[in-house]
Amino acid sequence: MQEVKKIKYLGIIFESKLPFREHINYMEEKCVKLILALSRSANVTWELGHETLKTIYTEGILHLVLHGAPVWKNVLNRSCYNGNINTIQGHINLRIARAYRTVSNEALCVINGITPIHIKIDEIGRVCEITQGIGTQYDKDMELEN
C-alpha cells in the first residue's frame, strides 16, 4: 500500500497533518480565476450592475468558499490562511463597488453591504456545531430563544 501526502474527498483536500494549506490555496486560485474571467467577459459584453455582481458573489462564489468550512475553519487563526480568504472577497468587492485597489476590504464590505468572509465562515461553523449538539451553552440558549 502506498502512502499519499494529500487526498481530495468530497471537494476538500486533506493533507497528512491537516493544515488545509493545499485546500485553501486551491480554493483561492479557483475563485480568483472565476472572478477575473467574469470581470473580463462582463465588462466586454454585459456591463453587469452592482446588484447583479453581488448576487453572483452571494449565490455562487460564496458557496465555493464556504464548502466544507466547518471542517477547515479552525486554520483561519493563522494570518496566512486568513489573508488567502480575504483575497477572494477583496477581488469581488472591488468589482462590485468599482473601487480602487487602495480601498480596504473592510470598507468595501460596508459599502457593498456584504458580511465579511471570516464572520460568514464562523457563522457556518457555529450552525454546524449547534446542529451536531456540540455548541456552547450560550449558542443553545440563543437557538431556543429564536
PAMAR-394419 format. One record per residue: residue number from 1; residue in three letters; chain; z, y, x of N, C-alpha, C in turn. Coordinates in nm, 2 decimals. Layout:
<nodes>
+-----+-----+---+--------+--------+--------+--------+--------+--------+--------+--------+--------+
|   k |   r | c |    n_Z |    n_Y |    n_X |   ca_Z |   ca_Y |   ca_X |    c_Z |    c_Y |    c_X |
+-----+-----+---+--------+--------+--------+--------+--------+--------+--------+--------+--------+
| NUM | ALA | A |      Z |      Y |      X |      Z |      Y |      X |      Z |      Y |      X |
...
+-----+-----+---+--------+--------+--------+--------+--------+--------+--------+--------+--------+
</nodes>
This chain:
<nodes>
+-----+-----+---+--------+--------+--------+--------+--------+--------+--------+--------+--------+
|   k |   r | c |    n_Z |    n_Y |    n_X |   ca_Z |   ca_Y |   ca_X |    c_Z |    c_Y |    c_X |
+-----+-----+---+--------+--------+--------+--------+--------+--------+--------+--------+--------+
|   1 | MET | A |   0.00 |  -0.12 |   0.08 |   0.00 |   0.00 |   0.00 |   0.00 |   0.12 |   0.09 |
|   2 | GLN | A |  -0.08 |   0.22 |   0.05 |  -0.10 |   0.34 |   0.13 |  -0.01 |   0.45 |   0.08 |
|   3 | GLU | A |   0.06 |   0.52 |   0.17 |   0.14 |   0.64 |   0.13 |   0.05 |   0.76 |   0.12 |
|   4 | VAL | A |   0.07 |   0.84 |   0.01 |   0.00 |   0.96 |  -0.01 |   0.09 |   1.08 |   0.00 |
|   5 | LYS | A |   0.04 |   1.19 |   0.04 |   0.12 |   1.32 |   0.06 |   0.13 |   1.39 |  -0.07 |
|   6 | LYS | A |   0.03 |   1.38 |  -0.16 |   0.03 |   1.45 |  -0.29 |  -0.05 |   1.37 |  -0.39 |
|   7 | ILE | A |  -0.02 |   1.40 |  -0.52 |  -0.08 |   1.33 |  -0.63 |  -0.09 |   1.43 |  -0.74 |
|   8 | LYS | A |  -0.21 |   1.42 |  -0.81 |  -0.22 |   1.51 |  -0.93 |  -0.20 |   1.42 |  -1.05 |
|   9 | TYR | A |  -0.10 |   1.46 |  -1.13 |  -0.07 |   1.38 |  -1.25 |  -0.05 |   1.48 |  -1.37 |
|  10 | LEU | A |  -0.13 |   1.46 |  -1.47 |  -0.13 |   1.54 |  -1.59 |  -0.15 |   1.69 |  -1.56 |
|  11 | GLY | A |  -0.23 |   1.72 |  -1.46 |  -0.27 |   1.85 |  -1.42 |  -0.17 |   1.92 |  -1.33 |
|  12 | ILE | A |  -0.07 |   1.85 |  -1.28 |   0.03 |   1.91 |  -1.19 |   0.02 |   1.84 |  -1.06 |
|  13 | ILE | A |   0.02 |   1.91 |  -0.95 |   0.01 |   1.85 |  -0.82 |   0.15 |   1.83 |  -0.77 |
|  14 | PHE | A |   0.19 |   1.71 |  -0.75 |   0.32 |   1.67 |  -0.69 |   0.31 |   1.64 |  -0.55 |
|  15 | GLU | A |   0.40 |   1.70 |  -0.47 |   0.40 |   1.67 |  -0.32 |   0.52 |   1.59 |  -0.29 |
|  16 | SER | A |   0.53 |   1.54 |  -0.16 |   0.63 |   1.44 |  -0.13 |   0.77 |   1.50 |  -0.14 |
|  17 | LYS | A |   0.80 |   1.63 |  -0.11 |   0.93 |   1.68 |  -0.12 |   0.94 |   1.78 |  -0.24 |
|  18 | LEU | A |   0.85 |   1.78 |  -0.33 |   0.84 |   1.86 |  -0.45 |   0.85 |   2.01 |  -0.42 |
|  19 | PRO | A |   0.78 |   2.07 |  -0.32 |   0.78 |   2.21 |  -0.31 |   0.68 |   2.28 |  -0.40 |
|  20 | PHE | A |   0.59 |   2.21 |  -0.46 |   0.48 |   2.25 |  -0.55 |   0.39 |   2.36 |  -0.49 |
|  21 | ARG | A |   0.39 |   2.37 |  -0.36 |   0.31 |   2.47 |  -0.29 |   0.16 |   2.45 |  -0.33 |
|  22 | GLU | A |   0.11 |   2.32 |  -0.32 |  -0.03 |   2.29 |  -0.35 |  -0.06 |   2.33 |  -0.49 |
|  23 | HIS | A |   0.03 |   2.30 |  -0.59 |   0.00 |   2.32 |  -0.73 |  -0.01 |   2.47 |  -0.75 |
|  24 | ILE | A |   0.08 |   2.55 |  -0.70 |   0.08 |   2.69 |  -0.72 |  -0.04 |   2.76 |  -0.66 |
|  25 | ASN | A |  -0.07 |   2.72 |  -0.54 |  -0.19 |   2.77 |  -0.47 |  -0.32 |   2.73 |  -0.55 |
|  26 | TYR | A |  -0.33 |   2.61 |  -0.60 |  -0.44 |   2.56 |  -0.67 |  -0.45 |   2.64 |  -0.80 |
|  27 | MET | A |  -0.34 |   2.66 |  -0.87 |  -0.34 |   2.74 |  -1.00 |  -0.38 |   2.88 |  -0.97 |
|  28 | GLU | A |  -0.33 |   2.94 |  -0.87 |  -0.36 |   3.08 |  -0.84 |  -0.51 |   3.10 |  -0.81 |
|  29 | GLU | A |  -0.57 |   3.01 |  -0.73 |  -0.71 |   3.01 |  -0.69 |  -0.80 |   2.99 |  -0.82 |
|  30 | LYS | A |  -0.76 |   2.90 |  -0.90 |  -0.84 |   2.87 |  -1.02 |  -0.84 |   2.99 |  -1.12 |
|  31 | CYS | A |  -0.72 |   3.05 |  -1.14 |  -0.71 |   3.16 |  -1.23 |  -0.78 |   3.29 |  -1.18 |
|  32 | VAL | A |  -0.76 |   3.32 |  -1.05 |  -0.82 |   3.43 |  -0.99 |  -0.97 |   3.42 |  -1.00 |
|  33 | LYS | A |  -1.03 |   3.30 |  -0.97 |  -1.17 |   3.28 |  -0.98 |  -1.22 |   3.30 |  -1.12 |
|  34 | LEU | A |  -1.14 |   3.26 |  -1.22 |  -1.18 |   3.27 |  -1.36 |  -1.18 |   3.42 |  -1.40 |
|  35 | ILE | A |  -1.08 |   3.49 |  -1.35 |  -1.06 |   3.63 |  -1.39 |  -1.18 |   3.71 |  -1.32 |
|  36 | LEU | A |  -1.21 |   3.69 |  -1.20 |  -1.31 |   3.76 |  -1.13 |  -1.45 |   3.73 |  -1.19 |
|  37 | ALA | A |  -1.48 |   3.60 |  -1.23 |  -1.60 |   3.57 |  -1.29 |  -1.61 |   3.63 |  -1.43 |
|  38 | LEU | A |  -1.50 |   3.63 |  -1.50 |  -1.50 |   3.70 |  -1.63 |  -1.53 |   3.85 |  -1.61 |
|  39 | SER | A |  -1.47 |   3.91 |  -1.51 |  -1.49 |   4.05 |  -1.49 |  -1.63 |   4.09 |  -1.46 |
|  40 | ARG | A |  -1.69 |   4.00 |  -1.37 |  -1.83 |   4.03 |  -1.33 |  -1.93 |   4.02 |  -1.46 |
|  41 | SER | A |  -1.91 |   3.91 |  -1.53 |  -2.00 |   3.89 |  -1.65 |  -1.97 |   3.99 |  -1.76 |
|  42 | ALA | A |  -1.84 |   4.02 |  -1.78 |  -1.81 |   4.11 |  -1.89 |  -1.86 |   4.25 |  -1.86 |
|  43 | ASN | A |  -1.85 |   4.30 |  -1.74 |  -1.89 |   4.43 |  -1.70 |  -2.05 |   4.44 |  -1.72 |
|  44 | VAL | A |  -2.12 |   4.34 |  -1.68 |  -2.26 |   4.35 |  -1.68 |  -2.32 |   4.34 |  -1.83 |
|  45 | THR | A |  -2.26 |   4.25 |  -1.91 |  -2.33 |   4.22 |  -2.04 |  -2.25 |   4.26 |  -2.16 |
|  46 | TRP | A |  -2.12 |   4.25 |  -2.16 |  -2.04 |   4.26 |  -2.28 |  -1.97 |   4.39 |  -2.30 |
|  47 | GLU | A |  -1.92 |   4.45 |  -2.18 |  -1.83 |   4.56 |  -2.19 |  -1.71 |   4.54 |  -2.28 |
|  48 | LEU | A |  -1.63 |   4.43 |  -2.24 |  -1.52 |   4.39 |  -2.32 |  -1.41 |   4.50 |  -2.32 |
|  49 | GLY | A |  -1.35 |   4.52 |  -2.44 |  -1.25 |   4.62 |  -2.45 |  -1.11 |   4.57 |  -2.41 |
|  50 | HIS | A |  -1.01 |   4.66 |  -2.42 |  -0.88 |   4.63 |  -2.38 |  -0.82 |   4.52 |  -2.45 |
|  51 | GLU | A |  -0.83 |   4.52 |  -2.58 |  -0.76 |   4.41 |  -2.67 |  -0.83 |   4.28 |  -2.65 |
|  52 | THR | A |  -0.96 |   4.28 |  -2.62 |  -1.03 |   4.15 |  -2.60 |  -0.99 |   4.08 |  -2.47 |
|  53 | LEU | A |  -0.98 |   4.16 |  -2.37 |  -0.93 |   4.11 |  -2.24 |  -0.78 |   4.06 |  -2.25 |
|  54 | LYS | A |  -0.70 |   4.14 |  -2.33 |  -0.56 |   4.10 |  -2.34 |  -0.56 |   3.96 |  -2.42 |
|  55 | THR | A |  -0.64 |   3.95 |  -2.52 |  -0.64 |   3.82 |  -2.59 |  -0.69 |   3.70 |  -2.50 |
|  56 | ILE | A |  -0.79 |   3.73 |  -2.42 |  -0.84 |   3.62 |  -2.33 |  -0.72 |   3.58 |  -2.23 |
|  57 | TYR | A |  -0.64 |   3.68 |  -2.19 |  -0.53 |   3.65 |  -2.10 |  -0.42 |   3.57 |  -2.17 |
|  58 | THR | A |  -0.38 |   3.62 |  -2.29 |  -0.27 |   3.55 |  -2.35 |  -0.31 |   3.42 |  -2.41 |
|  59 | GLU | A |  -0.43 |   3.40 |  -2.45 |  -0.47 |   3.27 |  -2.51 |  -0.54 |   3.17 |  -2.42 |
|  60 | GLY | A |  -0.58 |   3.22 |  -2.30 |  -0.65 |   3.13 |  -2.21 |  -0.58 |   3.12 |  -2.07 |
|  61 | ILE | A |  -0.58 |   3.23 |  -2.00 |  -0.53 |   3.23 |  -1.86 |  -0.38 |   3.20 |  -1.86 |
|  62 | LEU | A |  -0.30 |   3.26 |  -1.95 |  -0.16 |   3.24 |  -1.95 |  -0.13 |   3.09 |  -1.97 |
|  63 | HIS | A |  -0.20 |   3.02 |  -2.06 |  -0.18 |   2.88 |  -2.08 |  -0.21 |   2.80 |  -1.95 |
|  64 | LEU | A |  -0.31 |   2.84 |  -1.87 |  -0.33 |   2.77 |  -1.75 |  -0.21 |   2.78 |  -1.65 |
|  65 | VAL | A |  -0.16 |   2.90 |  -1.65 |  -0.04 |   2.93 |  -1.56 |   0.08 |   2.86 |  -1.61 |
|  66 | LEU | A |   0.11 |   2.86 |  -1.74 |   0.23 |   2.80 |  -1.79 |   0.23 |   2.65 |  -1.80 |
|  67 | HIS | A |   0.11 |   2.59 |  -1.78 |   0.10 |   2.44 |  -1.79 |   0.20 |   2.38 |  -1.69 |
|  68 | GLY | A |   0.30 |   2.30 |  -1.74 |   0.39 |   2.23 |  -1.66 |   0.50 |   2.32 |  -1.60 |
|  69 | ALA | A |   0.52 |   2.44 |  -1.65 |   0.61 |   2.54 |  -1.59 |   0.76 |   2.48 |  -1.59 |
|  70 | PRO | A |   0.80 |   2.41 |  -1.70 |   0.94 |   2.36 |  -1.69 |   0.96 |   2.26 |  -1.57 |
|  71 | VAL | A |   0.85 |   2.20 |  -1.52 |   0.87 |   2.11 |  -1.40 |   0.88 |   2.19 |  -1.27 |
|  72 | TRP | A |   0.80 |   2.30 |  -1.25 |   0.80 |   2.37 |  -1.13 |   0.86 |   2.50 |  -1.13 |
|  73 | LYS | A |   0.92 |   2.55 |  -1.24 |   0.98 |   2.68 |  -1.24 |   1.08 |   2.72 |  -1.14 |
|  74 | ASN | A |   1.16 |   2.62 |  -1.10 |   1.27 |   2.64 |  -1.00 |   1.22 |   2.69 |  -0.86 |
|  75 | VAL | A |   1.10 |   2.66 |  -0.83 |   1.05 |   2.70 |  -0.70 |   1.02 |   2.85 |  -0.70 |
|  76 | LEU | A |   1.02 |   2.92 |  -0.81 |   0.99 |   3.06 |  -0.81 |   1.10 |   3.15 |  -0.75 |
|  77 | ASN | A |   1.21 |   3.08 |  -0.72 |   1.32 |   3.15 |  -0.65 |   1.27 |   3.20 |  -0.51 |
|  78 | ARG | A |   1.17 |   3.13 |  -0.46 |   1.12 |   3.17 |  -0.33 |   1.01 |   3.28 |  -0.35 |
|  79 | SER | A |   1.02 |   3.38 |  -0.27 |   0.94 |   3.50 |  -0.29 |   0.79 |   3.47 |  -0.27 |
|  80 | CYS | A |   0.76 |   3.38 |  -0.18 |   0.61 |   3.35 |  -0.16 |   0.55 |   3.29 |  -0.28 |
|  81 | TYR | A |   0.62 |   3.21 |  -0.35 |   0.56 |   3.15 |  -0.48 |   0.56 |   3.25 |  -0.59 |
|  82 | ASN | A |   0.66 |   3.33 |  -0.59 |   0.66 |   3.44 |  -0.70 |   0.55 |   3.54 |  -0.68 |
|  83 | GLY | A |   0.51 |   3.56 |  -0.55 |   0.40 |   3.65 |  -0.52 |   0.27 |   3.59 |  -0.57 |
|  84 | ASN | A |   0.25 |   3.46 |  -0.55 |   0.13 |   3.40 |  -0.60 |   0.11 |   3.41 |  -0.75 |
|  85 | ILE | A |   0.22 |   3.39 |  -0.82 |   0.22 |   3.40 |  -0.97 |   0.19 |   3.54 |  -1.01 |
|  86 | ASN | A |   0.25 |   3.64 |  -0.94 |   0.23 |   3.78 |  -0.97 |   0.09 |   3.83 |  -0.94 |
|  87 | THR | A |   0.03 |   3.76 |  -0.84 |  -0.11 |   3.79 |  -0.81 |  -0.20 |   3.77 |  -0.93 |
|  88 | ILE | A |  -0.18 |   3.65 |  -0.99 |  -0.26 |   3.62 |  -1.11 |  -0.25 |   3.72 |  -1.22 |
|  89 | GLN | A |  -0.13 |   3.76 |  -1.25 |  -0.11 |   3.86 |  -1.36 |  -0.16 |   4.00 |  -1.31 |
|  90 | GLY | A |  -0.14 |   4.03 |  -1.19 |  -0.19 |   4.16 |  -1.14 |  -0.34 |   4.18 |  -1.15 |
|  91 | HIS | A |  -0.41 |   4.07 |  -1.12 |  -0.56 |   4.08 |  -1.14 |  -0.60 |   4.11 |  -1.28 |
|  92 | ILE | A |  -0.55 |   4.04 |  -1.38 |  -0.59 |   4.06 |  -1.51 |  -0.53 |   4.19 |  -1.57 |
|  93 | ASN | A |  -0.41 |   4.23 |  -1.52 |  -0.36 |   4.36 |  -1.57 |  -0.44 |   4.47 |  -1.52 |
|  94 | LEU | A |  -0.50 |   4.47 |  -1.40 |  -0.59 |   4.57 |  -1.35 |  -0.71 |   4.58 |  -1.44 |
|  95 | ARG | A |  -0.76 |   4.46 |  -1.48 |  -0.89 |   4.46 |  -1.56 |  -0.86 |   4.51 |  -1.70 |
|  96 | ILE | A |  -0.74 |   4.48 |  -1.76 |  -0.71 |   4.52 |  -1.90 |  -0.69 |   4.67 |  -1.90 |
|  97 | ALA | A |  -0.62 |   4.72 |  -1.81 |  -0.58 |   4.87 |  -1.81 |  -0.69 |   4.95 |  -1.74 |
|  98 | ARG | A |  -0.79 |   4.88 |  -1.67 |  -0.89 |   4.96 |  -1.59 |  -0.82 |   5.06 |  -1.50 |
|  99 | ALA | A |  -0.72 |   5.01 |  -1.43 |  -0.64 |   5.09 |  -1.34 |  -0.68 |   5.07 |  -1.19 |
| 100 | TYR | A |  -0.63 |   5.15 |  -1.11 |  -0.65 |   5.14 |  -0.96 |  -0.55 |   5.03 |  -0.91 |
| 101 | ARG | A |  -0.59 |   4.98 |  -0.79 |  -0.51 |   4.87 |  -0.73 |  -0.37 |   4.92 |  -0.69 |
| 102 | THR | A |  -0.35 |   5.05 |  -0.68 |  -0.22 |   5.10 |  -0.63 |  -0.12 |   5.11 |  -0.74 |
| 103 | VAL | A |  -0.15 |   5.08 |  -0.86 |  -0.06 |   5.08 |  -0.97 |   0.02 |   4.95 |  -0.97 |
| 104 | SER | A |   0.15 |   4.95 |  -0.98 |   0.23 |   4.83 |  -0.97 |   0.21 |   4.74 |  -1.09 |
| 105 | ASN | A |   0.23 |   4.61 |  -1.06 |   0.22 |   4.51 |  -1.17 |   0.32 |   4.53 |  -1.28 |
| 106 | GLU | A |   0.44 |   4.57 |  -1.25 |   0.54 |   4.60 |  -1.35 |   0.50 |   4.71 |  -1.44 |
| 107 | ALA | A |   0.44 |   4.82 |  -1.38 |   0.39 |   4.93 |  -1.46 |   0.28 |   4.89 |  -1.55 |
| 108 | LEU | A |   0.19 |   4.81 |  -1.50 |   0.07 |   4.76 |  -1.57 |   0.12 |   4.67 |  -1.69 |
| 109 | CYS | A |   0.22 |   4.59 |  -1.67 |   0.28 |   4.51 |  -1.78 |   0.33 |   4.60 |  -1.89 |
| 110 | VAL | A |   0.39 |   4.71 |  -1.86 |   0.44 |   4.80 |  -1.96 |   0.32 |   4.87 |  -2.03 |
| 111 | ILE | A |   0.23 |   4.92 |  -1.95 |   0.11 |   4.99 |  -2.01 |   0.03 |   4.89 |  -2.10 |
| 112 | ASN | A |   0.01 |   4.77 |  -2.06 |  -0.07 |   4.67 |  -2.14 |   0.01 |   4.60 |  -2.25 |
| 113 | GLY | A |   0.14 |   4.62 |  -2.25 |   0.23 |   4.55 |  -2.35 |   0.23 |   4.40 |  -2.33 |
| 114 | ILE | A |   0.24 |   4.36 |  -2.20 |   0.24 |   4.22 |  -2.17 |   0.37 |   4.18 |  -2.10 |
| 115 | THR | A |   0.43 |   4.07 |  -2.14 |   0.55 |   4.02 |  -2.08 |   0.53 |   3.98 |  -1.94 |
| 116 | PRO | A |   0.61 |   4.03 |  -1.84 |   0.59 |   3.98 |  -1.70 |   0.59 |   3.83 |  -1.69 |
| 117 | ILE | A |   0.51 |   3.78 |  -1.61 |   0.49 |   3.63 |  -1.60 |   0.61 |   3.55 |  -1.56 |
| 118 | HIS | A |   0.70 |   3.61 |  -1.48 |   0.82 |   3.53 |  -1.44 |   0.92 |   3.52 |  -1.56 |
| 119 | ILE | A |   0.92 |   3.62 |  -1.64 |   1.00 |   3.61 |  -1.76 |   0.95 |   3.51 |  -1.86 |
| 120 | LYS | A |   0.81 |   3.50 |  -1.87 |   0.75 |   3.41 |  -1.96 |   0.77 |   3.26 |  -1.91 |
| 121 | ILE | A |   0.77 |   3.24 |  -1.78 |   0.79 |   3.11 |  -1.72 |   0.94 |   3.07 |  -1.75 |
| 122 | ASP | A |   1.03 |   3.16 |  -1.73 |   1.17 |   3.13 |  -1.75 |   1.19 |   3.10 |  -1.90 |
| 123 | GLU | A |   1.13 |   3.17 |  -1.99 |   1.14 |   3.15 |  -2.13 |   1.09 |   3.01 |  -2.17 |
| 124 | ILE | A |   0.98 |   2.97 |  -2.12 |   0.92 |   2.83 |  -2.14 |   1.02 |   2.73 |  -2.09 |
| 125 | GLY | A |   1.08 |   2.75 |  -1.97 |   1.17 |   2.66 |  -1.92 |   1.30 |   2.65 |  -2.00 |
| 126 | ARG | A |   1.35 |   2.76 |  -2.05 |   1.47 |   2.75 |  -2.14 |   1.44 |   2.68 |  -2.27 |
| 127 | VAL | A |   1.33 |   2.71 |  -2.33 |   1.29 |   2.64 |  -2.45 |   1.29 |   2.49 |  -2.43 |
| 128 | CYS | A |   1.23 |   2.45 |  -2.32 |   1.22 |   2.31 |  -2.29 |   1.36 |   2.25 |  -2.27 |
| 129 | GLU | A |   1.45 |   2.32 |  -2.20 |   1.59 |   2.27 |  -2.18 |   1.66 |   2.26 |  -2.31 |
| 130 | ILE | A |   1.64 |   2.36 |  -2.40 |   1.71 |   2.36 |  -2.53 |   1.66 |   2.24 |  -2.61 |
| 131 | THR | A |   1.53 |   2.22 |  -2.61 |   1.48 |   2.11 |  -2.70 |   1.52 |   1.97 |  -2.64 |
| 132 | GLN | A |   1.55 |   1.96 |  -2.51 |   1.59 |   1.84 |  -2.45 |   1.74 |   1.83 |  -2.45 |
| 133 | GLY | A |   1.81 |   1.93 |  -2.50 |   1.96 |   1.93 |  -2.51 |   2.03 |   1.95 |  -2.38 |
| 134 | ILE | A |   1.97 |   2.01 |  -2.28 |   2.04 |   2.04 |  -2.16 |   2.06 |   2.18 |  -2.13 |
| 135 | GLY | A |   2.03 |   2.27 |  -2.23 |   2.05 |   2.41 |  -2.21 |   2.20 |   2.45 |  -2.20 |
| 136 | THR | A |   2.23 |   2.57 |  -2.17 |   2.37 |   2.61 |  -2.16 |   2.42 |   2.63 |  -2.31 |
| 137 | GLN | A |   2.55 |   2.64 |  -2.32 |   2.62 |   2.66 |  -2.45 |   2.57 |   2.79 |  -2.51 |
| 138 | TYR | A |   2.55 |   2.89 |  -2.43 |   2.50 |   3.02 |  -2.48 |   2.36 |   3.00 |  -2.55 |
| 139 | ASP | A |   2.28 |   2.93 |  -2.48 |   2.14 |   2.90 |  -2.54 |   2.15 |   2.83 |  -2.67 |
| 140 | LYS | A |   2.24 |   2.73 |  -2.68 |   2.26 |   2.65 |  -2.80 |   2.31 |   2.74 |  -2.91 |
| 141 | ASP | A |   2.41 |   2.83 |  -2.88 |   2.46 |   2.92 |  -2.98 |   2.36 |   3.02 |  -3.03 |
| 142 | MET | A |   2.27 |   3.06 |  -2.94 |   2.16 |   3.16 |  -2.98 |   2.06 |   3.08 |  -3.07 |
| 143 | GLU | A |   2.04 |   2.96 |  -3.05 |   1.95 |   2.88 |  -3.13 |   2.00 |   2.86 |  -3.27 |
| 144 | LEU | A |   2.13 |   2.84 |  -3.28 |   2.19 |   2.82 |  -3.41 |   2.19 |   2.95 |  -3.49 |
| 145 | GLU | A |   2.20 |   3.07 |  -3.42 |   2.20 |   3.20 |  -3.49 |   2.06 |   3.23 |  -3.55 |
| 146 | ASN | A |   1.96 |   3.19 |  -3.48 |   1.82 |   3.21 |  -3.52 |   1.79 |   3.12 |  -3.63 |
+-----+-----+---+--------+--------+--------+--------+--------+--------+--------+--------+--------+
</nodes>
